Amino acid sequence: MSRPTQFRLLVALTIVWAAWAGWSLLGRATPYELRVLDDLGAPISGAFVDRDGSQLGTTGADGVVALDWRSDTVLGVGAAGHVTKTVTVAERPEGVVDVVLTARVLRGRVVDLSGSPVAAARVATASGAGVTDSDGRFNVRGAEPGEVTVERPAWLTETLNWDGGPGDVSVTIQPFVARAVHVSGEAVRDRLPEFLQMADDTELNALMIDLKDETGLVWYLTQNPVAIEVGANFEAYDLADVVSQAKAQDLYVIGRLVVFNDPIASILKPSMAVWDSELNTAYSANGQYFLDPTDPEARQYGLDLAVEACSLGVDEVQFDYLRFPDQRRESATFDEGVSPDVRTATVNGFLLDAVSLLHPMGCAVGADIFGFITRAVDDGAIGQYWEDMASIVDVVSPMVYPSHYSTGWYGFEVPNDHPAEIVTNALSDGLARLPRNVVVRPWLQDFGYDVDQVRAQIDSTEEFGLGWMLWNARSEVTVGALGGPD
């Protein structure tokens, strides 16, 4: 081979090698890792990476995805609730490539119709959620543009569309104004169609049904082991079926659960009861037996029943007799004592536990309170302190029965003769002392009164824009006092 030929061959081989080397270094895929972080430095799981519109992969819990690098790789990196970014990886990576995405933030305030802040409302988008603070303000990081839902137990749900832009969003929500009557466990079993028809024919938009009452009986079909152990499972009705029938008429269902006034469990499971140290038996006064509010098992019994009822579809669990016995001799003994601090801490602690259990399930928490508590400056010696309880529950229901006020209350010799005035005064006292925006829905007296007296209480309540519940132990409703359907 001549020297010129050899030279030409060498040049050709050099060109071929150079082309191959260039392809190897610049065109061949080289594996590397890309990590996606938010603007606070936290890894983003599920972030997507694409090239030319084709998805290459998504990040794991550590925010990392394995990729192949090619010359001047241009990538699109995005994640729900974050602004998508275009990234160019111009050089072959030596280690992990970090990409930081800016989170979209939905900010704003939730108020009621009067402009007062609404705390504890949940603000949710498709990709994130937050809860309003005491001033009604919320801040949802990682929010996705689109529909926003604002809800709070016992309030009407509000929705809006958010375009993802900056600036505060103002949302107005309003409480559900319930108008209900008491339906005893026996009445649910024997007369439910009557109450469903009553709701069709009148202004009623809710039913308050007994789950467990003052007798200690659990009226619905329960699987609760304590109720079964003491024989309290009366099994008079199927709660899920009752709720289904009520919901078919768009009725709000409140389940009344008597907590500590319980003769059955007190006698048959005395370890849970208030104990009479003098008689060495379960304590009783005026025929009432109380479970010990400071006893953990007694408290859990009520909480477990509430969770079960919520799982069966009720909208709200209303705790009644959530208090210490008001008739106490010195022989009444409690596991943790009965000082004022113990009383209030016990009742408040029960309600806090109930909220933590029931809110995630979508149920509102209500509490029945003696009527005089709206004016009392202390816990009334029973553990019910107005400001404390109203700061925890979704619904507070003072029992403002005029017949329960003694001579001299609000300047009346016979308070029972002044139903409108007693209700107005009691509610005025309570509303003036509210520590936050909470639903106040009183119990009104539907016993020993005629149509006009029952209606007078309803009218007084509605002047405040509040809902109400009529109490008659036997569920004998003064139907003539009810207005027509909306």
C-alpha positions as CSV (number, residue, x, y, z in Angstrom):
1,M,0.0,0.0,0.0
2,S,1.4,3.3,-1.0
3,R,2.1,6.0,1.5
4,P,-0.7,8.3,0.2
5,T,-3.2,5.5,0.4
6,Q,-2.1,4.7,4.0
7,F,-2.5,8.4,4.8
8,R,-6.0,8.6,3.3
9,L,-7.0,5.4,5.2
10,L,-5.7,6.8,8.5
11,V,-7.6,10.0,8.0
12,A,-10.8,8.1,7.3
13,L,-10.4,5.9,10.4
14,T,-9.7,9.0,12.4
15,I,-12.9,10.6,11.2
16,V,-14.9,7.4,11.9
17,W,-13.4,7.2,15.4
18,A,-14.1,10.9,16.1
19,A,-17.7,10.5,15.0
20,W,-18.1,7.4,17.2
21,A,-16.5,9.1,20.2
22,G,-18.7,12.1,19.7
23,W,-21.8,10.0,19.6
24,S,-20.6,8.1,22.7
25,L,-20.0,11.3,24.7
26,L,-22.8,13.4,23.4
27,G,-25.6,11.2,22.1
28,R,-25.4,8.0,24.2
29,A,-27.8,7.8,27.2
30,T,-26.2,8.3,30.6
31,P,-28.2,7.5,33.7
32,Y,-28.5,10.1,36.5
33,E,-31.0,11.1,39.2
34,L,-33.2,14.2,39.3
35,R,-34.7,15.3,42.7
36,V,-37.7,17.6,42.8
37,L,-38.1,19.9,45.9
38,D,-40.7,22.5,46.9
39,D,-39.7,26.0,47.7
40,L,-39.3,25.1,51.4
41,G,-36.9,22.4,50.5
42,A,-39.2,19.4,51.1
43,P,-39.2,16.5,48.5
44,I,-42.2,16.3,46.3
45,S,-43.6,12.9,45.7
46,G,-45.4,12.2,42.4
47,A,-43.8,15.0,40.5
48,F,-43.7,14.3,36.8
49,V,-40.8,14.7,34.3
50,D,-41.3,14.8,30.6
51,R,-39.3,15.4,27.4
52,D,-41.0,16.7,24.2
53,G,-44.4,15.9,25.7
54,S,-43.5,12.3,26.6
55,Q,-43.5,11.5,30.3
56,L,-40.2,10.0,31.5
57,G,-41.2,9.1,35.0
58,T,-42.5,10.4,38.4
59,T,-40.7,11.0,41.7
60,G,-40.9,8.7,44.7
61,A,-41.4,9.6,48.3
62,D,-37.9,11.1,48.4
63,G,-38.6,13.3,45.4
64,V,-36.1,11.4,43.2
65,V,-36.6,9.9,39.7
66,A,-34.0,8.0,37.7
67,L,-33.5,9.4,34.2
68,D,-31.2,9.0,31.1
69,W,-29.2,12.1,30.1
70,R,-28.6,13.1,26.4
71,S,-27.0,16.2,25.0
72,D,-28.7,19.4,26.1
73,T,-31.7,17.6,27.6
74,V,-34.7,20.0,28.0
75,L,-37.2,18.7,30.6
76,G,-40.6,19.8,31.8
77,V,-41.0,19.2,35.6
78,G,-44.3,19.7,37.4
79,A,-46.4,18.5,40.3
80,A,-50.0,19.1,41.5
81,G,-50.3,22.3,43.3
82,H,-47.0,23.7,42.0
83,V,-45.9,25.9,39.0
84,T,-44.5,23.7,36.2
85,K,-40.9,24.5,35.3
86,T,-38.7,24.0,32.2
87,V,-35.2,22.8,33.0
88,T,-32.2,22.3,30.6
89,V,-29.6,19.8,31.7
90,A,-26.8,21.0,29.4
91,E,-23.9,18.9,30.7
92,R,-23.6,15.3,31.7
93,P,-24.6,15.4,35.4
94,E,-22.1,14.6,38.1
95,G,-24.5,13.5,40.9
96,V,-28.1,14.4,41.7
97,V,-29.8,17.3,39.8
98,D,-32.1,19.4,42.1
99,V,-35.2,21.1,40.7
100,V,-37.2,23.5,42.9
101,L,-40.9,24.1,42.2
102,T,-42.8,27.0,43.6
103,A,-46.0,25.9,45.4
104,R,-49.3,27.6,44.6
105,V,-50.8,29.1,47.7
106,L,-54.5,29.7,48.3
107,R,-55.0,32.3,50.9
108,G,-58.1,33.9,52.3
109,R,-60.6,34.2,55.0
110,V,-63.9,32.6,55.9
111,V,-66.7,34.6,57.5
112,D,-70.4,34.3,58.3
113,L,-73.1,36.5,56.9
114,S,-72.4,39.2,59.5
115,G,-68.7,39.3,58.5
116,S,-67.6,37.5,61.7
117,P,-64.7,35.1,61.3
118,V,-65.4,31.4,61.2
119,A,-62.8,29.2,62.8
120,A,-62.2,25.5,62.3
121,A,-63.6,25.5,58.7
122,R,-61.9,23.1,56.3
123,V,-60.8,24.6,53.0
124,A,-59.9,21.9,50.4
125,T,-58.7,21.8,46.8
126,A,-58.0,18.8,44.6
127,S,-54.4,18.7,45.9
128,G,-54.3,20.3,49.3
129,A,-56.4,21.4,52.3
130,G,-56.2,23.7,55.3
131,V,-58.2,24.8,58.4
132,T,-59.1,28.3,59.3
133,D,-57.7,29.9,62.4
134,S,-59.4,31.9,65.1
135,D,-59.6,34.9,62.7
136,G,-61.1,32.7,59.9
137,R,-57.9,32.9,57.9
138,F,-56.5,30.0,55.9
139,N,-53.3,29.3,53.9
140,V,-53.3,26.2,51.7
141,R,-49.9,25.4,50.2
142,G,-49.9,23.2,47.1
143,A,-53.4,24.2,46.1
144,E,-54.6,23.2,42.6
145,P,-56.6,25.7,40.6
146,G,-60.3,24.7,40.2
147,E,-63.0,23.9,42.6
148,V,-62.5,24.9,46.3
149,T,-64.8,23.4,49.0
150,V,-65.3,25.1,52.3
151,E,-67.1,23.2,55.0
152,R,-67.5,23.0,58.8
153,P,-69.7,20.5,60.7
154,A,-73.2,21.9,61.3
155,W,-72.6,24.6,58.6
156,L,-73.7,24.7,55.0
157,T,-71.0,23.7,52.5
158,E,-69.8,26.4,50.1
159,T,-67.9,25.9,46.8
160,L,-66.1,28.3,44.5
161,N,-63.7,28.2,41.6
162,W,-60.1,29.5,42.0
163,D,-58.0,30.4,39.0
164,G,-54.7,29.9,40.8
165,G,-53.9,33.6,40.9
166,P,-52.5,35.6,43.8
167,G,-54.5,37.6,46.3
168,D,-56.8,36.7,49.2
169,V,-60.1,34.9,48.6
170,S,-63.1,35.7,50.8
171,V,-65.6,33.0,51.4
172,T,-69.0,33.4,53.3
173,I,-70.6,30.4,54.8
174,Q,-73.6,30.1,57.1
175,P,-74.7,27.6,59.8
176,F,-77.4,25.1,59.1
177,V,-80.5,26.3,60.9
178,A,-82.1,23.1,62.1
179,R,-85.7,22.9,63.2
180,A,-86.3,19.6,64.9
181,V,-88.4,17.7,67.4
182,H,-87.4,15.0,69.8
183,V,-88.2,11.5,68.7
184,S,-87.7,9.0,71.5
185,G,-86.3,5.5,70.9
186,E,-89.8,4.1,71.3
187,A,-91.3,6.6,68.9
188,V,-88.6,5.8,66.3
189,R,-89.6,2.2,66.5
190,D,-93.3,2.6,66.5
191,R,-94.1,6.0,64.9
192,L,-91.3,7.0,62.4
193,P,-93.7,7.4,59.5
194,E,-95.6,9.9,61.5
195,F,-92.6,12.1,62.0
196,L,-91.5,11.8,58.4
197,Q,-94.9,13.0,57.4
198,M,-94.8,15.8,60.0
199,A,-91.5,17.0,58.4
200,D,-93.2,17.0,54.9
201,D,-96.2,19.0,56.2
202,T,-94.4,21.5,58.4
203,E,-91.2,23.7,58.7
204,L,-89.2,20.8,60.3
205,N,-86.0,20.1,58.5
206,A,-84.3,17.8,61.0
207,L,-85.1,14.9,63.4
208,M,-83.5,14.5,66.8
209,I,-83.6,10.7,67.6
210,D,-82.6,9.0,70.8
211,L,-79.6,6.7,70.5
212,K,-79.2,6.1,74.2
213,D,-81.5,7.7,76.7
214,E,-81.9,8.3,80.5
215,T,-82.9,4.7,81.0
216,G,-79.5,3.5,79.9
217,L,-81.0,1.7,77.0
218,V,-79.3,1.8,73.6
219,W,-82.2,1.8,71.3
220,Y,-80.6,1.1,67.9
221,L,-79.0,-2.1,66.7
222,T,-75.5,-1.8,68.3
223,Q,-72.4,-3.9,68.3
224,N,-70.9,-2.1,71.3
225,P,-69.5,-4.7,73.7
226,V,-70.3,-2.8,76.9
227,A,-73.9,-2.3,75.9
228,I,-74.2,-6.0,75.1
229,E,-72.4,-7.0,78.3
230,V,-74.8,-5.1,80.6
231,G,-77.9,-5.9,78.4
232,A,-78.5,-2.3,77.3
233,N,-78.8,-3.3,73.7
234,F,-82.6,-2.9,73.2
235,E,-82.3,-3.2,69.4
236,A,-85.6,-1.4,68.7
237,Y,-84.6,0.0,65.3
238,D,-81.9,-0.1,62.6
239,L,-80.1,3.2,62.7
240,A,-78.7,3.0,59.2
241,D,-82.2,2.3,57.8
242,V,-83.8,5.2,59.8
243,V,-81.0,7.6,58.6
244,S,-81.7,6.4,55.0
245,Q,-85.4,7.2,55.3
246,A,-84.7,10.6,56.7
247,K,-82.1,11.4,54.1
248,A,-84.6,10.5,51.4
249,Q,-86.5,13.5,52.6
250,D,-83.4,15.6,52.9
251,L,-83.6,15.7,56.7
252,Y,-80.7,16.5,59.0
253,V,-80.3,13.7,61.5
254,I,-79.2,14.5,65.1
255,G,-78.5,11.5,67.4
256,R,-79.0,12.2,71.1
257,L,-76.7,10.2,73.3
258,V,-77.1,10.4,77.1
259,V,-73.7,9.9,78.5
260,F,-73.4,9.6,82.3
261,N,-77.0,9.3,83.6
262,D,-77.2,5.5,83.2
263,P,-78.9,3.2,85.7
264,I,-78.3,0.0,83.7
265,A,-74.5,0.3,83.4
266,S,-74.1,1.8,86.9
267,I,-75.8,-1.1,88.5
268,L,-74.5,-4.0,86.3
269,K,-71.0,-2.6,85.8
270,P,-70.4,-0.7,89.1
271,S,-66.7,-0.2,88.4
272,M,-67.8,2.6,86.0
273,A,-70.3,4.2,88.3
274,V,-70.2,7.0,90.8
275,W,-69.8,5.1,94.1
276,D,-71.6,5.6,97.4
277,S,-69.0,5.2,100.1
278,E,-71.6,5.1,102.8
279,L,-73.9,2.5,101.3
280,N,-71.1,0.7,99.5
281,T,-73.1,0.6,96.2
282,A,-73.6,2.5,93.0
283,Y,-74.6,6.1,94.0
284,S,-78.1,7.3,93.3
285,A,-80.0,10.5,94.0
286,N,-83.6,11.3,93.1
287,G,-83.8,8.0,91.3
288,Q,-80.8,8.8,89.0
289,Y,-77.7,6.7,88.7
290,F,-74.6,8.2,87.2
291,L,-71.5,6.7,85.6
292,D,-68.4,8.4,86.9
293,P,-67.4,11.1,84.4
294,T,-63.8,10.7,85.5
295,D,-63.7,7.0,84.9
296,P,-61.9,6.2,81.6
297,E,-64.1,3.2,80.8
298,A,-67.3,5.1,81.4
299,R,-66.0,7.9,79.1
300,Q,-65.0,5.4,76.4
301,Y,-68.4,3.8,76.5
302,G,-70.0,7.1,75.4
303,L,-67.3,7.9,72.8
304,D,-67.5,4.4,71.3
305,L,-71.3,4.7,70.9
306,A,-70.9,8.1,69.2
307,V,-68.4,6.7,66.7
308,E,-70.7,3.8,65.9
309,A,-73.6,6.2,65.4
310,C,-71.6,8.4,63.2
311,S,-70.5,5.4,61.1
312,L,-74.2,4.6,60.6
313,G,-74.9,7.9,59.1
314,V,-76.1,10.5,61.6
315,D,-75.1,14.1,60.8
316,E,-74.5,15.1,64.4
317,V,-74.1,13.4,67.8
318,Q,-75.5,15.4,70.6
319,F,-74.3,14.5,74.0
320,D,-76.8,14.9,76.8
321,Y,-76.2,14.5,80.6
322,L,-72.6,15.3,79.9
323,R,-72.1,16.5,83.4
324,F,-71.6,15.5,87.0
325,P,-74.7,14.7,89.1
326,D,-76.3,17.8,90.4
327,Q,-77.6,16.1,93.5
328,R,-74.5,15.0,95.4
329,R,-74.2,13.9,99.0
330,E,-70.8,13.7,100.6
331,S,-70.7,10.0,100.1
332,A,-70.6,10.3,96.3
333,T,-67.1,9.4,95.3
334,F,-65.3,9.8,91.9
335,D,-62.1,8.2,90.6
336,E,-60.4,11.6,90.2
337,G,-62.3,13.7,92.7
338,V,-65.0,16.3,92.1
339,S,-63.2,19.7,92.6
340,P,-64.2,22.5,90.2
341,D,-61.0,22.1,88.2
342,V,-61.6,18.4,87.8
343,R,-65.2,18.9,86.8
344,T,-64.5,21.3,84.0
345,A,-61.4,19.5,82.8
346,T,-63.4,16.2,82.7
347,V,-66.3,17.6,80.6
348,N,-64.0,19.6,78.3
349,G,-61.7,16.7,77.8
350,F,-64.6,14.4,76.8
351,L,-65.7,16.9,74.2
352,L,-62.2,17.4,72.8
353,D,-61.9,13.6,72.5
354,A,-65.3,13.5,70.7
355,V,-64.3,16.2,68.3
356,S,-61.0,14.4,67.4
357,L,-62.9,11.2,66.7
358,L,-66.0,12.5,65.0
359,H,-64.8,15.3,62.8
360,P,-62.6,13.1,60.6
361,M,-65.7,11.0,60.1
362,G,-67.8,14.1,59.0
363,C,-70.0,14.3,62.1
364,A,-70.8,17.4,64.1
365,V,-70.4,17.4,67.9
366,G,-73.2,18.9,70.0
367,A,-73.7,19.3,73.7
368,D,-76.8,19.8,75.8
369,I,-76.4,22.4,78.6
370,F,-78.6,23.4,81.5
371,G,-80.4,26.7,80.7
372,F,-79.1,28.6,83.7
373,I,-75.5,28.0,82.5
374,T,-75.9,30.8,79.9
375,R,-75.9,33.2,82.8
376,A,-73.8,31.3,85.4
377,V,-70.3,32.7,86.0
378,D,-69.0,29.2,87.0
379,D,-69.6,25.6,86.0
380,G,-72.9,25.3,88.0
381,A,-71.2,22.7,90.1
382,I,-71.7,20.1,87.4
383,G,-68.7,20.7,85.0
384,Q,-70.6,22.8,82.4
385,Y,-68.8,26.1,81.9
386,W,-70.4,28.0,79.0
387,E,-67.3,29.6,77.4
388,D,-65.3,26.4,77.6
389,M,-67.9,24.2,76.0
390,A,-68.8,26.7,73.4
391,S,-65.2,26.9,72.4
392,I,-65.0,23.2,71.7
393,V,-68.3,21.9,70.2
394,D,-69.9,22.6,66.9
395,V,-73.4,23.0,68.4
396,V,-74.3,24.2,71.9
397,S,-77.9,23.5,73.0
398,P,-79.0,25.2,76.2
399,M,-82.2,23.8,77.7
400,V,-84.0,27.1,78.2
401,Y,-87.3,25.6,79.4
402,P,-89.2,28.3,81.3
403,S,-90.6,25.8,83.8
404,H,-87.0,25.1,84.9
405,Y,-86.4,28.6,86.1
406,S,-87.3,29.4,89.7
407,T,-89.0,32.4,91.2
408,G,-87.2,35.7,90.5
409,W,-85.3,34.6,87.4
410,Y,-85.2,37.6,85.0
411,G,-87.6,39.4,87.3
412,F,-90.5,37.1,87.0
413,E,-92.5,35.7,89.9
414,V,-93.5,32.7,87.8
415,P,-91.1,32.3,84.9
416,N,-93.1,29.6,83.3
417,D,-95.9,32.1,82.6
418,H,-93.5,34.1,80.4
419,P,-92.1,31.7,77.7
420,A,-91.1,34.3,75.2
421,E,-89.3,36.5,77.7
422,I,-87.4,33.7,79.4
423,V,-86.2,32.3,76.1
424,T,-85.1,35.8,74.9
425,N,-83.3,36.6,78.1
426,A,-81.5,33.2,78.3
427,L,-80.4,33.3,74.7
428,S,-79.3,37.0,75.0
429,D,-77.1,36.0,77.9
430,G,-75.5,33.1,76.1
431,L,-74.9,34.8,72.8
432,A,-73.2,37.8,74.5
433,R,-70.7,35.4,76.1
434,L,-69.8,33.3,73.0
435,P,-66.0,32.9,72.7
436,R,-66.2,32.2,69.0
437,N,-68.5,31.6,66.1
438,V,-70.5,28.5,67.1
439,V,-74.0,27.2,66.4
440,V,-76.4,27.9,69.2
441,R,-79.5,25.8,68.9
442,P,-81.7,25.7,72.1
443,W,-84.0,23.1,73.4
444,L,-87.5,24.6,73.8
445,Q,-90.3,23.4,76.1
446,D,-93.1,21.4,74.4
447,F,-94.7,20.1,77.6
448,G,-97.4,21.8,79.7
449,Y,-97.8,24.5,77.1
450,D,-100.5,25.4,74.6
451,V,-99.9,26.1,70.9
452,D,-99.4,29.9,71.4
453,Q,-96.8,29.3,74.2
454,V,-94.8,26.9,72.2
455,R,-94.9,29.2,69.2
456,A,-93.8,32.1,71.3
457,Q,-90.6,30.3,72.2
458,I,-89.9,29.5,68.6
459,D,-90.5,33.1,67.5
460,S,-88.2,34.4,70.2
461,T,-85.5,32.0,69.1
462,E,-85.9,32.8,65.4
463,E,-85.5,36.6,66.2
464,F,-81.9,35.7,66.8
465,G,-81.7,33.8,63.6
466,L,-81.3,30.5,65.4
467,G,-82.6,27.0,64.9
468,W,-84.4,25.1,67.7
469,M,-85.5,21.7,69.0
470,L,-88.7,20.9,70.7
471,W,-88.5,18.7,73.8
472,N,-91.3,16.4,74.9
473,A,-90.2,13.2,76.6
474,R,-92.9,11.2,75.0
475,S,-92.5,12.8,71.6
476,E,-96.0,14.2,71.7
477,V,-95.4,17.2,69.5
478,T,-97.6,20.4,69.5
479,V,-97.9,20.2,65.8
480,G,-100.1,23.3,65.6
481,A,-97.2,25.4,66.8
482,L,-95.2,24.5,63.7
483,G,-95.2,26.6,60.6
484,G,-95.7,25.3,57.1
485,P,-93.0,23.9,54.8
486,D,-90.5,26.2,53.2
